[in-house]
Amino acid sequence: MGLYEFGPFCLNPLKRIVLRDGEPLPLTPKCFDILLALVEHPGEVLVKEELMESVWPDTVVEEGNLNRNISTLRKALGESPNDHRYIVTVPGRGYRFVAEVREVPEDHPMASRHAPQGAGIAESLEFPHEPFARKASVQPLPGPSPSIVRSQSPQRFSGLRRRILWVAVGAVACSLAVVIVFRLGFRTKAVLSATDQVLIVDFSNTTGDAVFDDTLKQAVSVDLSQSPYLNILSDARVSSTLKLMTKPPDTRLTGDVARDLCQRAGGRAYIAGSIARLGAQYVIGLNAVDCRSGDSIALEQVVAQSKEQVLNALGGVTTKLRGKLGESLSSVDKSDTPLMQATTFSLEALQAFSQGDIARDRKGDAAAVPFFKRAIELDPNFALAYDALGLTYSNLDEPGLASENIAKAYALRERTSEREKFEIATNYSQIATGELEKANQIAELWAQAYPRDAYPRNILGVNYEFLGQYEKAVAEMSEAARLNPDGVVLLSNLMEDYTALGQLDQAKATYQLALARKLDHPYLHADRYGLAFLENDDAEMSRQVAWAAEHTGAEDLLISSESDTNAFFGHLGRAREFSRLAIASSQRADQKETAALWQMNAALR
């Protein structure tokens, strides 16, 4: 079977990939199917109804699904609203591919200029989906036109015959057996409800290549977080459950440990991944396992032809898994940004980003900074890395660096998933421009689209606190804490809101709740110090300062609070000394803006 060339693109039907000047073009499986149908029949009008029936066989879909995929495809091909050099809409009928298409053999010299050394393609172990395999008549437009196919009796397209021949010749018995198992043993059905929680566990990596360690788990997490249907267990819940299990925070989540944690955390299923080397190829698998029974409830597997194609292949099987777990087709289609677009083309950049996430969870914000910086060095267009770095700087009281990086993320937001677009736009309005009302409007839309996501509720709570609307802040922050009970910063924010309302007992109860859940963070202790100050509880203030002295990276916040207390009671000499210590601590951590904040604080006295 040959390749199709048009403009700077080369489409390989068997390997299911499109290259642009030798680089893979990130396309969802449905976009690829639509494009293949179009390029196989250049100049012909393909009517919408039959496109939908062929691309979504045995499924009733709305025309809007097709329209959205056509729009995504046009953007991927570089078309603008006024420049349809490839796909033209025929009003009331369907679509026509108008660019010149050249069909060449795969080993033809012309085709070689498109394929870089070692370029690889993700291939499903199931038979490739055949656009227009079920019904292939094309209705004509009124009037004579040699470029429109006349409606005849239903027949299969020639591309289908070529693919059938290829399957018949190339399929081997063991592959066929795998396909039969997948098709008969794992039919799509709603195995999870919208309230069931899902745990993403560590990949089994037998390739010997460390770049896949943690990286593929991060990729699956980003990809599945696009789904408004799936309820992913938060990192905070995983960390707190590991503490209850008396396991170290770096415990790998595999096998019995994963199943035990999933049950303890209230999960319904966990998703385990694997990657193995097969010559120059990579076999990638995703397996959803029932936490209670240990039975597999959904399984997907794919082969990537090269290391460069692993992320593309993983994105495809993750999309399929979402459907098998019960998410509707329309939901998947609406939120299925290709993984390489939602994250990065670079495995090394994604690895650094994953390491930054892990460092932030286990060691605090300061430890994450070099990893996020490294991710950006490896891929200067990595929007999520800029956003994560900006939020980290914000938490470290470095507002200038926070605004700078979040602004860069905002400029690159089209390279992210729909959920990440919400997050970046909200962070931009809140942190970079200070437009809190606008940030709230975006966060409200975000919360409606992703009702199980705690983050937009947190944003709303923080903004209402900044606006002095503390009752609203308590309501939003309480909802955020309900959605993510182990979010330690959420509980700290809630403490501040209760304190502002004079509800000190509620604030202290929230602090005790955090301790009971074995949660810890400098913000919690700073807030508890503030409560003790309001109640003239010197012993409690001393306990919090002592805690900070034993935790590197946390002491400057409590030392500065101690400086404020001494200044309040007129002990200016001691206040200046504590300010000096807080400034020195921040400078040692290379937090220059935080050090300047403590200097400004001292100067105002």
N, C-alpha and C positions, 0 to 999 in steps of 0.2 A: 504494500500500500504506500502511496506517495505522500509528499508533503504539499501544503498549500502556501504559496508565497503571495503577499500583497503588501505594497509599500515597503516599510522597513520590517514587516512582520513575517514570521514563519510559523505555521501551525502544523503540529504533528498529531494526527488523529489517534494513532495507536498509543503513543506515550502521553496523550492528553495534556499537551503543553503548548503555550504560545511564547515565542521568543521575539524580542524587539532588539535588533542589532546585537543578537547573541545573548541578551539578558532575559531571564524568565519574567513573564508578565503575570502578576498575581490576579488570578481569576477564580471565582467560585465555580463549583462543578456545573451549576445551571447556566451561568454565563458562558462557560466553555461549550456546553451543548448547543446553546442558541447560536453562538458564533460559528460552530462547525456546520450546522444546518444551513446557515446563510452562505458561507464561503463555498460549500459544495454546489450551490445553485446561484452563482453570480448573475445579476440582472433579472432574476426571477422574483415574482411577488410570492412570498410565503404568508399565507393568511394566518391571523392570530389564533383562531380556534384550533387549527391543526398544530401550530407551534406548541400551544399549551398542552394539547393532548399527547404530543410526542415527547416533550421535555418532562412533563409530569404525568407519566402513565398511571392509570388506575387511581387517579386523585383528582378531585374537583377543586380547581383553583380559580381565583378571581383574575380578571384581566389585569388588575393593578399589579399582580405579581410579575407578569410578563413585562409590563411597562417599566417597573423598577429595575428589573434585570437588564433590559435594553438600555436604560439610562446609565446604569453602572458600567455596562459594556462600552458605551460610547465614551465615557470619561476615561476608561482604561486605554482605549485606542487613541486618546488625545483629541477627540472631537470637541468643538465648542457648540453652543446653542445655535449659532448661525453658520456653522461649517460642518455639514454632514458628508464628509468625503468617503465614508465607508457604508454607513447604514442610513437609508432614507425611509421615512414613514410614508406609506401610501394610505391616505385618509380613508377610513371606513373599511380597509382591507387588512393590511398587515405591514410587512417590512421587506425591503429589497436591498441587497448588497450591491453597491454600484462601482466599487473599485475593481481594477483589473486583477484577476486571480490567475496565478501560474501554478500548474500542478507538475511537480518534478519528483523523480525517484528520491528515496531517502539518501542514497549514496551518490546522488548527482552532484557534480562540482559546485553548481550554484547553491545547493542547500548547505554545503559545508561552511560557507561564509557566515551562516547564522549560528552554527553550533560551536560554542567554546570548548576547549579541551576539557574532557571529563564532565560536560554538561549532563545533567540527569533529570529524570522525569518521575513524578509520583504515579505509580500504576496500581489500581485497585486489584485485589485478588479476586473480586467478583468480576464477571464479564463487564466490559465497559458499556455504559448506557448508550444506546443507539438512537439518536434523534430521528424522528420520523420512521421508526421501525414498525409502527402499528398501522398508520394510515397516511398515505403520502400524496393524495390528490391536492392540487393547488388551483385555486379559483382564479379566473382571469378578470381583469378590469374591462369595462366596456370599451369597444373601439379596437382597431388593429394596432398591434405593437409586437415586434419580433422579440422583445426582451421579456415578455410575460408568458409563463407556461399556461397552455390551454388546459382546461379541466377535462381529464379523461377518466377512465375507470381507475379505482384505487390501485396503486402499484407501489412497489418499494423503490427507493432511490438507488442509483448505482453505487453510491458510497456504502450503503448497507450491504450490498452483495460482496463488495471487497472486504468489508469487516467480517462478514460471516465466513468467507473463505479463510481469512487470517486466523480466526478463532478455531476453525476446524483443523487447520494445519498445525497451529502453534500450541494448542492446549495439550497438556499432558495429564495422565490419569490422576496423579496426586493433587494437582491444582484443581482439577474438576471435582475431586472428592471434597476439598476444602470449600469450594463454592457451594456444593450441595449442602454441606453442614451449615454454612452461613445462611443459605436461603431457607432451609427447612427448619433449622434449629433456632434461628433468631429473627423471627418475623417482627416487623415494626408494630409495637403496641405501647400503650401508655403504662409503662411499668412503674413510673414515679408520679406522685401527685405534686401539685404546685407547692405544697407545704413541706415535702420531704427534703431533708438536708443531705447534701452530698459532700464527701470528703475527697480531695485530690491528694493522692499519695505519691511517694517517690517512684521514679522510673527505675526499672531494671536495665542497667546499661552494661552489656557484655561486649561492646565494641573495642574497649581499651582506650577510647578517646575521651579524655576528661572534659572536653568542651560540652558534652551532652549531660554531664552531671548537673543536676538542679535546673539546667536550662530548659529542657523539654517539659518539666513539670511547670515551670513558670509560663511557658508558651501555652500549655493546655489551660492553665488558670486564666490567662488573659483572654483566650479564645472563648472559654465557657462563660466568662463574666459578661460577655456580650448578651447572653440569654436573659431575658426578663422572666423566664419560666423556672430555670434551675436555681436552687437555693444553695449556694456554695458555703460550706463551713468556713468561717473567717480564720485568719492566722492567729488572731487573739484567742479564739476558742481552742484552737489546736494547742497553743502554748500553755494555756491554763490547764487543759486536760492532761498534758504531759506532766505538769507539776503534780497534779493529783495522783498520777500514776507513779510518782517519784522517779520519772525518767528525765535525763538531761535534755536541755532544749534542742540539742543537735541530733537527737535520736532519729534515725532513718525510719520513715513510715513505710514498712513493707510487711507482708505476711501477717502473722498473728498480732503484731504490734498495731498495724494499721486497722485490723478488724476490731481489736479491743478498744482502741481509741475512738473509732467510729461509733461503736455502741455506747461508750461512756458519754460521748459528746452529743448523743441523741440523733446521730445520723441514720439515714435509711440505707445508703449505699456508699461505697468508695470506688474511685476510678483509679485503676492501676495501669501504668504504661510500661512498655518495654521497647528496647531497640537492640537489634543484633546485626552483625555484619554477615553478609552473604556474598563473598567475593568483593566486587566493587560496589555492590548494592547494599541497601539498608532495609531491613524488615522492621516495621513499626507496628505495634499493637496497642489497642486500648481496650480494657476489660472493666466493665461496671459490675461490681460484686455486691450482693446483698450482705449487709453487715451482720445480720443475725444468723442466716443459714450458711453463708459462705458460698452460695451458688452464684454462678455467672448469670446476669440478667440481660446483658447486652455486650456484644463483642464486635470490634472492627479491626481490620488488619490491612496494611498497605505496604507496597515496596517502593522505595525511592531509589532511583538509578544512581544517585551520587550524593555526597555529603551536602552539596549546595542545594539539593532538592528536598532535604529532610523537613524543613519548616513548611514548605508548600504541601508536602504529602501529609504531614501531621494536621495541618489545617483542614484538609479534605476529610480525613477520618473523624476529626472532632465534630465537624458539621453533621456527618452521618450519624454519629453517636447521639447527638442532641435529639434527632428525630426518633431514634430507637428508644430513648428514655422517656418519650411521651410529649415532647414539645411539638406544637402544630407546625405544619409546613409553612403557613403564612408568617408565623413568628420567626422561624429560622430564616426565611428569605428576607425579612425586614432587618435583621440584625446578624448579618453574616459577612462582615468585612474580612477579606483574606488575611491570614495570619501574618504574612510578610508585610502587608500594608499596615495592619494594626500594631505591629511591633517594629521589627527591623529585618533587613535582609541578612544581617550579620549574626551568625551564631555566637561569635566571640562577644559582640556588643550585648546580646541578650544574656549571655553568661554573666557579664559584669553587672548588668542590671539586676539579675537574680541574686547575685552575691550582695549587692547593695540592699536589696529588700531583706535578706537574711540578717545582714549586719545591723540594720535598723531595728529589727524585731528583737535581736538578742543582746545588742550592745548599746543601742541608742542612736540618735540622729547623727552625731559627729562621726561615728564609725562608718556610716553609709556614704558620706560625701565622696571619698576617693573612688569608690566603685561606680557611682553614678557619673562622675567626671570621666572615668575611663570608658564607660559605655558611649558617652557623647563623642569622645575622641575617635572611637572606632566607627561610629555612624553619626556624623554631624546633623543628620535629619531625624534622629530618634526622638520623637515628640514626647513619648512617655518618660524617657530619661530626663529631659529638661523639666517636665512637670514634677517628677519625683525629687529632683535636686532642688527645685524652687520651694517645694513644701518642706523639705528638710531644712533649708536655710531659714524659712519662716519659723519653724519650731525652735531654731537656734537663735532667734532674735537677730537675724541678719536681713533686715527688710530690703535693702538695696539689691543684694544678690538674689533674694527671693523673687522680687519683681522682675529682675532682668531675665532669669531663667524661665519663669512662668510666661513672660511675654514671648519668648522664643517658642515655647510649647504652643502657645496660642496661634502663632504664625504658621505652625506646622500641623495644626489640629486636623486638617483633612486627611492626614496620614494615620488616623486612628479609627477605632471602632466608634459606634454611636454612643455607647456608654462613656467612653473616654472623652469624647467631644463635650458631653455634658460636664464632666469633671473639670476639664481644662478651661472651658468657658466660665464656669463658676469661680474657679480659683483666680482666673484673670481679673474678673470684675471685683472680687473680694480683696485680693492681695495687690495686684498690679495697679489697678485704677482706683480702687476704693469706692466703687459704685455698689454699695451694699444692697440697695433696693433692686438694682438690676440683677445682682448675684442671687437674690432671693427669688426673683421671677424665674431664672434659669433653674434654680434648685427645686422649685415647685414642679416644673415640667419634668425634671429628672426623677423626682420622687413618684410622679404619676406613671412614668414609663417603666421604672424599676422599683416597684413598691416594697420589695424585700431588701433594698439597699439602704444601709444605715447612714452612709456618708452624706447624702443630700440633707437628711434631717440634722446631722451634726452642723453642716454649713448654716442652715437656717437658724439653729440654736445659737451659734456663735454670733451671727449677724444681729439677731434680736438682742443679744447681750450688749453688743457694741452700740446699738441704737437705744439702749436703756429700757427695752420692752421685756422685762425679766419674766413676767408670767408666760409670755409666748416662748421665751427662751427655755423655760422649764418644760413646757409641753413638748417642744420639738426635741430637746435633749433627752427627755424621758423616753420618747418613742425611739430615738436612735439607740439608747441603751437597751431597750427591749429587743430591738432587732439584732443588736450585737452586745450581748450581756457581758462579754469579756473585753470590751473596748475600754481600756483603762483611762485614756484621755477623755472619753465621753463622760465617765464618772467624775473625773476632775472638773470638767466644764459644768456638770450638774451641781457639784459642790459650790462652785462660784455663783451660780444662779440662785441657789437657795440662800447663800450668804447675803447676796445683794437684796433679797427680799426679807432679810432678818429672820429667816427660818434656820437658825443655827443647829437645832436638834436634827433637822432633816439633812443638813450638810454633814454633820458628824456621822449620822447613820449611813450615809452614802460612802463615807470614808471607810467605815467598818465593813460595809458590804464588799468593797474592793479588797480589803485585807482578807476577808473570809474566802474570797475567790482566788487568793494568792496572787493578786495583781499588784504591781509596783511600778512607780514612775516618779521622777522628781516633782512633777506638777502636783501629784497627790500630797506630797509632804509639804510643799510650799503652801498649798491651800489649807492643810491642817494647821500649819504654823500661823496662818492668818486668822483662823478661827480661835486659836489659843490666845493670840494677841487681843482679839475683841473681848475675850473672857478673862483677861489678866491671868492666864495660866502659864506662869514662868516655867514650871516643870515640863509641860508639854512642848513649849517652844524649845527648851534645851534638848529634849529628846529628838526633835526633828533636825536641829542643827547637828547633833551628834550623828544621826543617820547620814546626813549629807557628807560629813567628814570622812565617812567610810566608803563613799561611792564616788569614784573619780568621774568627773564630767558633770556632776550634779551639785557640787558644793557651792558654785558661784551664786546660784539662785537663792539658796538659803542664807548664805553669808550676806548677800545684799539685803535680804529681809531683816537680818539681824542688825545691819547698819541702819535701816529705816527705824527700827524699834529704838535703838539707842538715841538717834536724833530726835525722835518724838519725845523722849523723856529728858532731853537737854544734855545728853552725854556726847557732845560733839567730837571730842577727842577720840573716844572709842568708835563713834560712827565713822570718822574718817579712816581709822585703821581697818575697820571691816570693809569699807569701800575699796581701800587699797588691795586687800586680799581678794575681793571679788574680781577686781580688774585684772590682777595678776593671774587668777585662775582662768579667766576667759582668754587672756593672751596666750597662755600655755596651750590652750586648746585651739589656737588660731582662729578664734571667734572675735574678730576685730570690731565688728559693729556692736556686739554684745558688750565688749569692754568699753566702747564709747558710750553705750547706754548707762553703764554704772558710773562712768566719769561724769556724765551729764547729771545723773541723779545726785551725785555728791556736790556738784557745783551749785545746784539749786538751793542747797542749804546755806 
